[in-house]
Amino acid sequence: MAQPAIPDGTSDPGCHPVDEKLHPSRLVPAALQHIAAMYAGVVTPPLIIGQAVGLDTAAQTRLIAAGLLIAGLATILQTLGVKGFVGNRLPFVNAASSAGIAPILAIAENSATGHQLPAIYGAVMVAGVFCLAVGPFFGRLLRFFPPLVTGVVITLIGVTLMPVPVAWAQGGDKEAADFGDMRYLALAAFTLVVILLFQRFGSGFLKQVALLMGLSIGTLAAIPFGLADFAALRSAPVAAVPEPFAFGAPEFHPAAILSLCIVMLVLMTESSAGMLALGEICERRTDGRTITRGLRTDGLATLIGPVFGGFPTSAFAQNVGVVSLTRVRSRYVVAVAGGTLLVLGAFPVLGAVVSLVPMPVLGGAGIVLFGSIAVSGIRTLSEAGLDDSSNIILVAVSLGAGIIPLAAPAFYADFPAWAQTVLGSGISAGALTAVTLNLFFHHLGTRGGTQHAEAVAALKSS
């Protein structure tokens, strides 16, 4: 589609908006909006997982830097790509997905001390290989992952993660004598109120960065009370070359691998939905080959990421929203955002700034962040035909299976270790139940063509 000329003459009238190279005066602010939208989400997985496995401040900083580095590389590869092989060449952001956090925490809980990250990274690498193998054929599998299934999984992601920010709001360390102190709760509540005020009264860019503003103002408010720790910033190196396998050589455990391969299928569904939606927004048709190249990028980033400390990589839906809101569709804008993440990852001192954020502040923001994930799932379910009694039963049983580990953590205590890893994660348990019941109600003895067409149509709408 031709674009009208603009005053600075930077738009080529014969150039598709996706391939438009903007003048820096437009490109930089647009890229900053994408960074603001994605930054909190990019650092969340390493922040949560690092805390869960007991990393010290220096190791936590390296883990965050690795997450930023992999996100930058994956985003650049996705937007610029190698034509015909990898990269969907759309304004598409890739980074470690929050969907993998809950099953990764389950793997850590069932691994020996000192072996948590090696077990996690072994499973992540196999999940990357799985994505590369299944990606070219994934279009045929979409009918097994309609919004009915993905809606359940996304909802469970938000619900099962909610205890994490609640613990953060109480101070983070459950063994500490002051865990649950009113100072911590007040700081978490203050952060939440700041986010709500920016969301209610802010406009444009300020409204988009409400979460970031809440984290920043909450941290500043914590300083007079001695609740902000600057040790990470003082000890972090200004620049550092990522060290391969700095957290240990990968270990491969079947139950952990199965759990993350299930998660990878969900992430592939989300990526496919994001590409379909972005194709509509950008007015550039997303065909099977585009989706295959996009998923190949996910697979490569997920496979290579653990070498430096990365986690399962997928699409960032919030950045699809930024493209839709701003109508700036140039993939080069997102490539610059990816390059910025790459720089942040190469300079750990910049990543260490995240470590300044006190646990209660993260708790207040986390309630919004993880709650919004659950809302995304509910929104997807609302378009999944819940007026049908079979669908209601499917969702009810799947949500029930997913909430069991949250409501009764010891429920699977007497099960074999592999079953505890798979079923102990509400996401894995709910996803397995939803996929199985979807097969039972909608595929056994039915014609699959219509189901596939309906699944693709629903993915586009969601």
N, C-alpha and C positions, 0 to 999 in steps of 0.2 A: 504494500500500500504506500502510495506516495505521500510524503509529508510536506506541509506548507513551509516555505522558507521562513526563517526566524531572523530577527534583527542582526544577530552577529554572524549570520551566514554560515553557521556550522552544520546545518542540516542539508543533506544531499537529497533533492526532490525525488531522485530515482532509487533511493536506498530504502529497504524495508526497515521499519523502526527497530527491529531486533538487532540489525547489523549497523545501526547508526553510531558513528563515532562523535560524541558530543564535545563541545568546547569545555575546557577545564572549569570554567565558571558555572557550568551546569552539571558537569560530571561529578565533581568532588562533593557538592552538597547532596546529590542523589546517592552517591556511594556511602556517605556518612549516615544517611537514613537507614540504609540496609545494615550497616554495622551496628547502629543503635538497636535495631529490631532483633538482630541475631546474637549480640554479644552475650547477654545473660544466658541464653539457651546453649551457646557453645561451651561456656565454662561450667555449666551446671553438672553435666555427667562426671567430669574429672573431679570436681569439687566434692560431690556426694560420695563417689566411689573411693576417692582418696581418704576421706574422713572415715569411711566404713572399714577400710583395711588397715587403719592406724598409721598412715604415713606421717612423718614429721614435716615440719614447715618447709624445709628445703626440697624434699621429695614431692610434696604437694605442689610447690611452685613449678617443678619440672613437669609434673603431670598436666597442669593447666597449660603450660607452654606447648607441650606436645599436642594437646587438643586443638589449640589455636593454629599450630603449624599444619596439622593434617587437614583441618577445615579449610585453610587457605589454599593448600595444594589441590584438594578435591574440587573446590569451587572454581579455581582457575581452569582445571582440566575439564570440568563440566561445561563452562561457558565458552572457552576457546576451542577445546577439543582437538582431536585428530580426525579429520573428515572421513567418514565411512567406517571408523573403528570405535572411537570412544568419545564421549561428551555429547550431550543433546544440543549444544550450541544455542541454548536459551538462557534468559536471565534467571538462572536456577542456582540456589545456594545449597551446598552439601556440608554437613557437619555431623558430629556424634549425636545420635538421637536419644532423647529422654526415654524412648520406648524400651531401650535395652537396660535401663538402670535397675529395675526391680529384679529381673532374672539374674543379672550380674551380681547383685547383692546376695541373692540366694546361693549362687555359686561360691561367693566369698565365705558365706556362713558355713557351708559344708566342706570347706577346704582347710587344711592344716595351716597354722600360723606360719607366715613366710612363703606359703605356696598359693595364696589367694590370687594375686595378680598373674603369676605364671599360668594357673588353671584358667583364669578369665581370658588371657591373651591367646592361649591355645584354642579355646572354643571360638573366639572371635575370628581367628585366622581361617579356621575350617568353615565358619559361616560365610566368610568372604569368598572362598573357593566354591561353596554351595551357590552363592549368588551368581558367580560367573558361569557356573554350569547350567543353572536353571533360567537365567535371564533371557536367553534367546527364545525360550519356549514359554515364557511367563504369560504371554497374552492368552494362551490356551488354558491357563490355570486361574485366570481372573474370576471365572464363574464359581470357583470354590471359596472366593474371598469377596463376596458382595458386601455392601455397606452394613448389612445385618451382622456380619462377622467382624469386620473392621471396627464398627461402632462399639461392639462389646469390648474389643481389645483396647481401643483408645480410652474408653470410659474406665476400664480397670487400671490402665496405666496411671491415670490421675488419682483414682481412689486408693490404690495400693501404695502410692508414693506419699500420700498425705501425712502418715506418721513421721516422715523425715522432717518437714518444716516445723511440725509441732514440737519435736525434740529440739530442733535448732532454737525455736522461740524460748525454750526453757534453759538454754545455755549450751546445748550440744553434748555435753559430757554427762551421761546418766550416772556415772560413779562419783561425780563431784558433790561435795557437801552442799554447795549452793545451787544445785540443779533445781530449776523451777522458781528461783528467786524472783521477787516482784520486779526488781530492776530490769531483768531480762524480759519479762513479759511486757512491761511498760514500753521498752525499746522496740519490741516486735510490733506492739499495737501502734506505736507512733509511726513506724515505717509503713505499716498497712494503711494508716490514715493518710499519710503523704501521697501514696500511690493513688488512693481513691480521690483525693482532692485534685491531683493533676489530671486524672481521668475525667473528672466531672467538669472542672473549670478550664483545663488546658485546651488548646486548639492546635491543629496542624502538627508540627514537629514535636511540640511539648507533650501533646497527648500520646504520640507514638512512643516517646521515651519515658513514659510515666514510671515504668519499672526501674529503669536506670536512675531516674531522679530520686525515687524512693530509697534505693541502695546508697546513693551518694549522700543525701541529706541525713539518712539514718546513721551512716558511719560518722558524719561530722557531729551529730548529736551525741554519739557514744564517747567521743574523745574526752570531754570534761569529766566523765564518770570513770575514766580509766578502762573502758571496755574495748578499746581499739588497740590491737597489737601490731606494732610497726617492725617487729623482728624480721619478718619475711622480706620486707622492703630493704632493710639494712643489709641483710646477708645475701640477697639474690645477686648473681652476676649480671653485669650490664648486658653482655652478649654471650651466647654459648652455642656450640654446635651440638645438635641432638645426638645422644649416645645410643646406638642400637642396643636393644634388650637391657636397658639400664635397670629395669625392674625384675630381671631374671629371664632365663630361657623359657619359652612356652612349654606348658605341659598339656597333654591331651587326655581328657576324661570323657567317656561316651555320654554320660548323663548331661554334663555341662554343654557338650557339643549339640546334643539333641535340643536342649532348651534354647540355645541361641540360634539354631537353624530355624526353629519355629518363629522366633522373633524376627529373623531375617525375612521370612515370607511376609510378615506384617509390614515391615519396613519397605519391602519391594512394592507392596500394594499401595502404601502411602506415596512412594516416589512416583509410581505410575499415575495415581490420581492427580498428584501435583503437576506432572508433565501434561496430562490431558487438560487440566484447568488452565495452566499457563499458555498452552497452545491456543486456547479460546481467547484468553485475555490479549495475547500478542498478535492474534489473527494470523498465526502460522500453524498450519495443520500438523498435529502430532501423530505420526503413523507408527507402525510396529517397529520400524528400524530406528526411529528416534528414541522410542522407549528402550529398545535393546541397548543402544549406545549409552543412554542415561544409566540404566541398571548396571552396565559393565563398569561405569565409573564408580558407582556405589560399591561394587564387588572389589575392584582394585584398591579403593581407599580402605575398605574394611580388611582386606588381606594384608596390605602393607602397613596400615596404621599401627598395629600392635608392635611392630619392630621398634617404633619410637615412643610408644605409649598411648596410642589412639584406641578408640572403641568403635562399635558398629556405626557405620556412616549412612545417612539417608538425607532426604529432602527436608528443608525447613519451610513449613507451611506459612509461617508468619511473613517470610519474604515474598511469597506469592501474593500475600495481601498487600504488601508495600507496592509491588508492581501495579496491582489493580487500583490501588488508591491514588498513586501519583501519576499513573499513565506514562511513566518513563520506562520504556520497554527495551532499551539498549542493553545487550548482554555485556558490553564493555564496562558499563557502570558496575555490574555485579563482579566482573573480573577484577576491577580496581578494589572493590570491597574485599575480595579474596586475597589480593596482594597485600592489603593492609593487615589482614589476619596473619598472613605469612610473616610479615615484619614483627608483629606482636609476639609471635611464637619464637622468633629467632632472638628476641631480646627478653629473657626471663624477668628482668627487672620490671618490664611493663606488665607482664602477666602476674607478677607478684602483687600488683596493686589490688587484684581481686582478693588476695589473702588478707588485706586490711579490713575487709568487711566482717564485722563481728557476727557470730552465730545467730543472735536474736534478730539482727537486721535481715539476715538471709531467711530466717524463719518467717518474718512478716511478709517478705516478698515471695517466698516459696509457696505460701498459702494461695496467693494470686496465680502464680505460675502453674502449679500442679492442679489447682482447681480449674484453670482455664483448659487444661488438657482434658479433664473429665467432661467439661462443657462441650468441647469439640466432639467427643464421642457421643454425647447425648444428641447433639445437633445432627450427626450422621445417622443415628438410630431413628430420629424423627422422620427421616426420608426413606426409611427401610420397610415400610408397609406394616406397621404395628397394629393395624386394624385386623390382621389375620391372626387367628388363635394359635396356629402353629408357630408363627414368628414370635408371639408373646411368650409361649412356652420355651422356645429356643433361647431367647434373651434372658428370661427369668432363671432358667437352670444354669446357663453359662455364667451369669453374674454371680449366682449363688456359689458355683464351683470356684470362681475367682476370688470371692470374699472369704472363703473358709480359712485360708492361711492367715488372713488379717484378723479375723474374729477369733480364731483358735490356733495360735501359732504352733501348739504342740500336737495338733490333730494327726499329723503324719509321722510322729516321732518313732513309731514302731515299724514303719515301712522301710524297705531296702533303701540304701543311700541314693541309688539312681532315681528312685521314685520320689524321694524327698527333694532332690534338686529340681525335678520337673514339676511336681505337683506343689512343692513348697512355694513356688512363685505363682501368685495369683494370675499373672498375665499368661504364663504358659498353661496353667490349668484351665483358665477361662477360654483361651484360644483353642486348645485341643477339644474342649467340650463344644464350643461354637461350630468348629469345622465339622466335627462328627455329626452333630445334630442337623447342620445344614445339608450334609450328604443324605442323612436319613429322611428328612422332610422334603427336600427339594430336588434330589438327584436320583435316588434309587427308584427305578421304574418310571422316570420322567424323561422328556426330551431335553437335551442340554443346550441346544442352539439358542432357544429363547432365553434361558437363564443367562447365558453368556452376554447376549445383547443387552439384557436388562442390567446386568452387572456393570458393563462398560458405560451405559447411559447414566446409571446412578453414580458411578465414580466421577464422571464429568460434572454432575450437578453438585456433588459434595466437595 
